[in-house]
Amino acid sequence: MRYGNSPGRAGSVGTGGGRRGVLAALALAGCGALLAAGCAPEGARGTGPGGSPPGTAAAGSGSPGPSGGPSASPEATGPPTKGTVTVTGEVAKGLESPWGVAPLPGGDLLVASRDKGTISRVAAGSGEVTQIGEVPGVAPGGEGGLMGLALSPGFASDRLVYVYFTTESDNRIARLRYDEQRPPGQQLGAPDTVFRGIPKGLIHNGGRIAFGPDKMLYAGTGETGEKGLAQDKKSLGGKILRMTPDGDPVHGNPEADSVVYSYGHRNVQGLAWDKDKRLWAAEFGQNTWDELNLIEPGANYGWPEAEGKAGRPGFRDPVAVWKTDEASPSGIAWAEGSIWMAGLKGQRLWRIPLADAQLAAEPEAFLTGEYGRLRTVVPLGGDRMLLVTSETDGRGSPEAGDDRILTLTVR
């Protein structure tokens, strides 16, 4: 059985002379962090979630693609057929098992360490890393630990940080108040658990959380290696969940009194919304196909009955698929008309250009092998993004300075 975050960095030499050459060039570039004053390109940082409900995809269970039926003209609504990625700086280095990342107002970052169970603040200008606190009850092991990280939609006033983490008995979501006036290491308040009971395992714990355009909280979960959980609507494993910030089912969810938004997933670690407020999710396949899915409420994405584009009635086919050695996708982000997807075993950043809800062109791979395993992608607004490496998670081949947060300019 292939685990979602499969080990191995076979052939880690990529374009650009390999990792050491790329990192040396970065060091000489001089602009340590793109987020620092004077280094950032023009353009406002991305704003917080809007108040309107998320968009829904068109009905049907086909497999959208360049030849998959009518679609909007890429020239009219989509990005360029060919994209570009430029690494413009290094925000931080020397991080241990970074997973979730949340930009703070003003440009600093909060970063969760999966294996340490701590949250640190990264200063945008200097790259200085300061631990702000530890999340009590985190029980790291295998693919579990402190994973997803998100700021409350009302963070400016309530100072609440949401976390998804593994305990001795389950995966759960809690919120903690961040008090910057307290001493470093003691700035997190006691956790307030808003949702518990998500199945845990050594593998496939999901872990990504994000607030959507509707200001509701979404979470991607895994089926812990027990395949049957994905098709069991009474189980929280192998699902995308949608809940209020207090952890309650949202009025308008597919089933009353249920937080289950979609099902039939294997292990969801990527969530993002496009400009039309449609929800996209990346998930690990088993032996054949990793997937990028357009999420519709109540839809069944097939696992374990289907993997990849099966074309079977009752199941939603993915918009794009990859061989598992080329992806093993974790975080995703939307920017410049494309979904950008971080690959763990694939050690590359995928660009998936979209026209409406379909592919505008074939996906492109960037940075292959140059920075090792890639975990998280964070949009900063416009053409700027953050990219987080994952070499110190026990399955990489860390080099001096790993793990890192890089700044990118993309098209």
C-alpha positions as CSV (number, residue, x, y, z in Angstrom):
1,M,0.0,0.0,0.0
2,R,1.3,3.5,-0.9
3,Y,1.1,5.9,2.0
4,G,0.0,9.5,1.2
5,N,3.3,11.1,2.2
6,S,5.5,8.4,0.7
7,P,9.2,8.6,1.6
8,G,11.9,8.8,-0.9
9,R,13.6,11.5,-2.9
10,A,14.8,9.4,-5.9
11,G,16.5,11.6,-8.4
12,S,16.4,14.8,-6.3
13,V,18.5,16.7,-8.7
14,G,16.2,19.1,-10.6
15,T,16.5,21.9,-13.0
16,G,18.7,24.8,-12.0
17,G,21.7,22.8,-10.8
18,G,20.1,21.1,-7.8
19,R,19.1,22.3,-4.4
20,R,22.5,23.5,-3.1
21,G,23.1,25.7,-6.2
22,V,19.6,27.2,-6.0
23,L,20.0,28.0,-2.3
24,A,23.3,29.6,-2.8
25,A,21.9,31.8,-5.5
26,L,19.0,32.7,-3.2
27,A,21.5,33.7,-0.5
28,L,23.3,36.0,-2.9
29,A,20.1,37.6,-4.1
30,G,20.2,39.8,-1.0
31,C,16.4,40.4,-0.7
32,G,16.1,38.0,2.3
33,A,12.3,38.1,2.5
34,L,9.9,39.4,-0.1
35,L,7.6,40.4,2.7
36,A,10.1,42.8,4.1
37,A,9.5,46.5,3.5
38,G,11.1,47.7,0.3
39,C,11.4,44.2,-1.2
40,A,7.7,43.5,-1.8
41,P,6.3,44.2,-5.3
42,E,3.5,46.6,-5.7
43,G,0.0,45.4,-4.9
44,A,-2.1,45.0,-1.8
45,R,-1.9,41.9,0.3
46,G,-4.9,39.6,-0.1
47,T,-7.9,40.6,1.9
48,G,-9.9,38.4,4.4
49,P,-12.8,36.2,3.4
50,G,-15.8,37.8,1.9
51,G,-19.4,37.4,3.2
52,S,-21.1,35.8,0.2
53,P,-21.6,32.0,0.0
54,P,-19.2,29.9,-1.9
55,G,-19.9,29.2,-5.6
56,T,-21.0,25.8,-6.7
57,A,-19.9,23.9,-9.8
58,A,-22.1,23.0,-12.7
59,A,-24.1,19.8,-12.4
60,G,-22.7,16.6,-13.8
61,S,-20.1,14.1,-13.0
62,G,-17.9,14.2,-16.0
63,S,-14.2,14.8,-16.2
64,P,-13.6,18.4,-17.3
65,G,-10.5,19.0,-19.3
66,P,-9.1,20.5,-22.5
67,S,-11.1,18.0,-24.5
68,G,-13.8,17.2,-22.0
69,G,-16.6,19.2,-23.5
70,P,-17.6,22.9,-23.8
71,S,-15.7,25.3,-21.8
72,A,-15.0,29.0,-21.5
73,S,-12.4,30.4,-23.9
74,P,-9.0,30.4,-22.1
75,E,-8.2,33.6,-23.9
76,A,-11.3,35.2,-22.5
77,T,-11.3,34.0,-18.9
78,G,-8.3,31.8,-18.3
79,P,-4.6,32.4,-17.6
80,P,-1.8,32.1,-20.2
81,T,-1.2,28.6,-21.5
82,K,2.3,28.6,-20.2
83,G,3.2,30.0,-16.7
84,T,6.3,31.1,-14.9
85,V,7.6,30.7,-11.3
86,T,10.4,32.9,-9.8
87,V,11.8,32.3,-6.4
88,T,12.3,35.8,-5.1
89,G,13.4,35.3,-1.5
90,E,13.6,33.2,1.6
91,V,11.4,34.3,4.5
92,A,12.7,31.7,7.1
93,K,14.9,28.7,7.4
94,G,15.8,26.1,10.0
95,L,12.1,25.2,10.7
96,E,11.2,21.8,12.0
97,S,8.3,19.9,10.4
98,P,6.4,23.0,9.3
99,W,2.8,22.3,8.2
100,G,0.2,25.0,8.5
101,V,1.0,28.7,7.9
102,A,-1.2,31.8,8.5
103,P,-0.1,35.3,7.5
104,L,-0.7,37.9,10.1
105,P,-1.9,41.5,9.5
106,G,1.3,43.4,8.8
107,G,3.2,40.6,7.1
108,D,4.5,38.3,9.8
109,L,3.6,34.6,9.7
110,L,2.4,32.0,12.2
111,V,3.8,28.6,11.5
112,A,2.7,25.2,13.0
113,S,5.3,22.5,13.7
114,R,3.6,19.1,13.2
115,D,6.0,17.1,15.3
116,K,6.8,19.6,18.0
117,G,3.2,20.7,18.5
118,T,4.3,24.4,18.7
119,I,3.4,27.6,16.9
120,S,6.1,30.1,16.0
121,R,6.0,33.6,14.6
122,V,8.3,34.5,11.7
123,A,9.2,38.2,11.4
124,A,8.7,39.3,7.8
125,G,11.8,41.5,7.6
126,S,14.4,39.6,9.5
127,G,13.2,36.0,9.2
128,E,13.6,35.7,13.0
129,V,11.6,32.8,14.4
130,T,10.0,33.1,17.8
131,Q,8.0,30.4,19.5
132,I,4.8,31.9,20.8
133,G,3.4,28.7,22.5
134,E,2.6,25.1,22.5
135,V,-0.8,23.5,21.8
136,P,-1.6,21.1,24.7
137,G,-2.7,17.6,23.9
138,V,-0.9,17.2,20.6
139,A,0.2,13.6,20.1
140,P,2.5,13.5,17.0
141,G,3.1,10.2,15.3
142,G,3.2,9.0,11.7
143,E,1.4,11.6,9.7
144,G,-0.4,13.0,12.7
145,G,0.4,16.0,14.9
146,L,-0.2,19.7,14.8
147,M,-1.2,20.4,11.2
148,G,-3.8,22.9,9.9
149,L,-3.6,26.6,11.0
150,A,-6.1,29.4,10.3
151,L,-6.9,32.8,11.6
152,S,-10.5,33.6,12.7
153,P,-12.3,35.8,10.2
154,G,-12.6,38.3,13.1
155,F,-8.9,38.0,14.1
156,A,-8.4,41.7,14.2
157,S,-10.7,41.9,17.2
158,D,-10.9,38.4,18.7
159,R,-7.2,37.3,18.1
160,L,-8.3,33.6,17.7
161,V,-6.1,31.1,16.0
162,Y,-7.7,27.8,14.8
163,V,-5.7,24.6,14.8
164,Y,-6.3,21.0,13.5
165,F,-4.3,18.4,15.5
166,T,-4.0,14.8,16.5
167,T,-4.5,13.7,20.1
168,E,-4.2,10.3,21.7
169,S,-7.8,9.5,20.7
170,D,-8.8,11.5,17.7
171,N,-8.2,14.5,15.4
172,R,-9.8,17.7,16.5
173,I,-10.1,21.4,15.9
174,A,-9.5,23.9,18.6
175,R,-9.1,27.7,18.9
176,L,-6.6,29.6,21.0
177,R,-6.4,33.3,21.8
178,Y,-3.1,34.9,20.8
179,D,-1.9,37.5,23.2
180,E,1.2,39.3,21.9
181,Q,1.6,41.2,25.2
182,R,2.5,38.0,27.1
183,P,6.1,36.7,27.1
184,P,7.3,34.6,24.1
185,G,6.4,31.0,24.5
186,Q,3.4,31.9,26.7
187,Q,1.3,33.8,24.2
188,L,-1.3,31.2,23.4
189,G,-4.3,30.8,25.7
190,A,-6.0,27.5,26.7
191,P,-7.4,25.6,23.7
192,D,-11.2,25.8,23.3
193,T,-12.1,22.6,21.4
194,V,-14.8,23.4,18.8
195,F,-14.9,20.0,17.1
196,R,-13.7,16.5,18.0
197,G,-14.1,12.9,17.0
198,I,-12.4,12.9,13.6
199,P,-10.8,9.5,13.1
200,K,-7.0,9.3,13.6
201,G,-4.4,6.9,12.4
202,L,-0.7,6.6,11.6
203,I,-1.5,7.7,8.1
204,H,-4.2,9.7,6.3
205,N,-5.2,12.2,9.0
206,G,-6.0,15.0,6.5
207,G,-5.4,18.2,8.4
208,R,-6.0,21.2,6.3
209,I,-8.4,23.9,7.6
210,A,-9.5,27.1,6.0
211,F,-12.2,29.7,6.3
212,G,-14.1,30.0,3.1
213,P,-15.6,33.1,1.4
214,D,-18.8,32.4,3.5
215,K,-16.7,32.8,6.7
216,M,-17.5,29.1,7.6
217,L,-14.7,26.7,8.6
218,Y,-13.8,23.9,6.2
219,A,-11.6,20.9,7.1
220,G,-10.1,18.1,5.0
221,T,-9.9,14.7,6.7
222,G,-8.4,11.3,5.8
223,E,-9.8,7.8,6.1
224,T,-6.8,6.7,8.3
225,G,-6.2,3.7,6.0
226,E,-9.6,2.2,6.7
227,K,-11.0,2.6,3.2
228,G,-14.6,2.0,4.2
229,L,-14.8,5.2,6.2
230,A,-14.7,7.4,3.1
231,Q,-18.1,6.1,1.8
232,D,-19.7,6.0,5.3
233,K,-21.6,9.2,5.7
234,K,-21.8,8.7,9.4
235,S,-18.0,8.7,9.7
236,L,-16.0,11.9,9.6
237,G,-13.1,10.2,7.9
238,G,-12.4,10.7,4.2
239,K,-14.5,13.9,4.1
240,I,-14.6,17.6,3.6
241,L,-16.3,19.2,6.6
242,R,-18.1,22.5,6.7
243,M,-19.0,24.1,10.1
244,T,-19.6,27.4,11.8
245,P,-16.6,29.0,13.7
246,D,-18.1,27.4,16.8
247,G,-18.0,23.9,15.3
248,D,-21.7,23.5,14.5
249,P,-23.3,22.2,11.3
250,V,-24.1,25.0,8.8
251,H,-27.6,25.6,7.7
252,G,-27.6,24.6,4.0
253,N,-25.2,21.7,4.4
254,P,-26.2,18.6,2.3
255,E,-27.7,16.9,5.3
256,A,-29.3,18.5,8.3
257,D,-27.3,18.4,11.6
258,S,-24.2,17.1,9.7
259,V,-20.9,18.9,9.1
260,V,-20.2,16.5,6.1
261,Y,-19.9,18.6,3.0
262,S,-18.5,16.0,0.5
263,Y,-17.4,12.4,0.9
264,G,-15.5,9.6,-0.9
265,H,-12.1,11.1,-0.3
266,R,-8.9,9.3,0.6
267,N,-6.8,12.0,2.3
268,V,-7.5,15.7,1.7
269,Q,-4.6,18.1,2.6
270,G,-5.4,20.9,0.1
271,L,-8.3,23.4,0.1
272,A,-8.6,26.6,-1.9
273,W,-11.2,28.9,-3.5
274,D,-10.9,30.4,-6.9
275,K,-12.1,33.9,-7.9
276,D,-15.6,32.7,-8.4
277,K,-15.6,31.2,-4.9
278,R,-15.6,27.6,-6.0
279,L,-13.9,25.2,-3.7
280,W,-11.1,23.0,-4.9
281,A,-9.4,20.2,-3.0
282,A,-6.3,18.1,-3.6
283,E,-6.0,14.5,-2.3
284,F,-3.7,11.6,-2.4
285,G,-4.3,8.6,-4.6
286,Q,-3.1,5.1,-3.6
287,N,-1.0,3.5,-6.4
288,T,-2.1,5.2,-9.5
289,W,-3.7,8.7,-9.5
290,D,-3.5,11.7,-7.3
291,E,-6.4,14.1,-7.8
292,L,-7.5,17.8,-7.9
293,N,-11.2,17.9,-7.4
294,L,-13.8,20.7,-7.8
295,I,-16.0,20.2,-4.7
296,E,-19.8,20.3,-4.9
297,P,-21.9,19.9,-1.7
298,G,-23.1,16.4,-1.2
299,A,-21.0,14.9,-4.0
300,N,-19.3,11.5,-3.8
301,Y,-15.7,11.5,-5.0
302,G,-15.4,7.8,-5.3
303,W,-12.8,6.4,-2.9
304,P,-12.2,3.5,-2.5
305,E,-14.5,2.4,-5.4
306,A,-12.8,4.8,-7.9
307,E,-9.4,6.3,-8.2
308,G,-8.8,9.0,-10.8
309,K,-11.1,9.5,-13.8
310,A,-13.3,6.4,-13.5
311,G,-16.3,7.8,-15.4
312,R,-18.7,5.8,-13.1
313,P,-22.2,7.0,-12.4
314,G,-22.7,8.5,-9.0
315,F,-19.1,9.5,-8.6
316,R,-17.5,12.9,-9.4
317,D,-14.4,12.6,-11.5
318,P,-11.4,14.8,-10.7
319,V,-10.5,17.8,-13.0
320,A,-6.9,16.8,-13.1
321,V,-4.8,13.7,-12.1
322,W,-1.2,12.8,-11.7
323,K,0.9,9.7,-11.3
324,T,1.5,9.3,-7.6
325,D,5.3,9.7,-7.9
326,E,4.8,13.1,-9.6
327,A,2.7,14.6,-6.9
328,S,1.5,13.3,-3.6
329,P,-0.3,16.6,-3.2
330,S,-0.6,18.6,0.1
331,G,-1.4,22.3,0.1
332,I,-3.0,24.2,-2.7
333,A,-3.6,27.9,-3.4
334,W,-5.3,29.9,-6.2
335,A,-3.4,32.8,-7.8
336,E,-3.3,34.4,-11.3
337,G,-6.0,32.2,-12.7
338,S,-4.4,28.9,-11.7
339,I,-4.4,26.4,-8.8
340,W,-0.9,25.9,-7.5
341,M,-0.3,22.5,-5.8
342,A,2.6,21.5,-3.6
343,G,4.0,18.0,-4.2
344,L,5.6,15.9,-1.4
345,K,6.9,12.8,-3.1
346,G,6.8,14.6,-6.4
347,Q,9.0,17.4,-5.1
348,R,7.6,20.0,-7.4
349,L,5.0,22.8,-7.6
350,W,2.2,22.2,-10.1
351,R,0.4,24.9,-11.9
352,I,-3.1,24.0,-13.0
353,P,-4.5,26.7,-15.3
354,L,-8.3,27.1,-15.2
355,A,-10.9,28.5,-17.5
356,D,-14.1,28.7,-15.6
357,A,-14.3,25.3,-13.9
358,Q,-12.2,23.3,-16.4
359,L,-8.6,23.0,-17.4
360,A,-7.4,25.9,-19.7
361,A,-4.2,23.9,-20.6
362,E,-2.2,21.0,-19.4
363,P,-0.7,21.3,-15.9
364,E,2.9,22.4,-15.6
365,A,5.6,21.4,-13.1
366,F,8.0,23.9,-11.6
367,L,11.0,23.7,-9.2
368,T,11.2,19.9,-9.7
369,G,13.7,18.5,-7.1
370,E,15.1,21.9,-6.3
371,Y,13.8,22.2,-2.7
372,G,12.8,18.6,-1.9
373,R,9.4,17.8,-0.6
374,L,6.8,20.7,-0.7
375,R,4.0,21.0,1.9
376,T,2.1,24.2,1.9
377,V,1.3,27.0,-0.6
378,V,-0.1,30.4,0.7
379,P,-1.4,33.1,-1.5
380,L,-0.4,36.7,-0.6
381,G,-2.5,38.5,-3.2
382,G,-1.8,39.1,-6.9
383,D,1.1,37.2,-8.2
384,R,2.8,36.6,-4.9
385,M,2.8,33.3,-2.9
386,L,4.6,31.5,-0.1
387,L,6.0,28.0,-0.5
388,V,6.8,25.8,2.5
389,T,9.2,22.8,2.2
390,S,8.8,19.6,4.1
391,E,12.2,17.9,4.4
392,T,12.3,17.5,8.2
393,D,9.1,15.5,8.5
394,G,10.9,12.1,8.7
395,R,10.5,11.3,5.0
396,G,12.8,13.8,3.4
397,S,16.5,14.2,3.0
398,P,17.2,17.4,4.9
399,E,20.1,19.7,4.1
400,A,21.6,22.6,6.0
401,G,18.9,25.2,6.5
402,D,15.9,23.0,6.0
403,D,13.0,23.5,6.3
404,R,12.3,26.8,4.5
405,I,9.6,29.3,3.6
406,L,10.2,30.8,0.2
407,T,8.6,33.7,-1.6
408,L,7.4,33.3,-5.2
409,T,6.2,35.4,-8.0
410,V,4.0,33.4,-10.3
411,R,2.1,33.7,-13.5
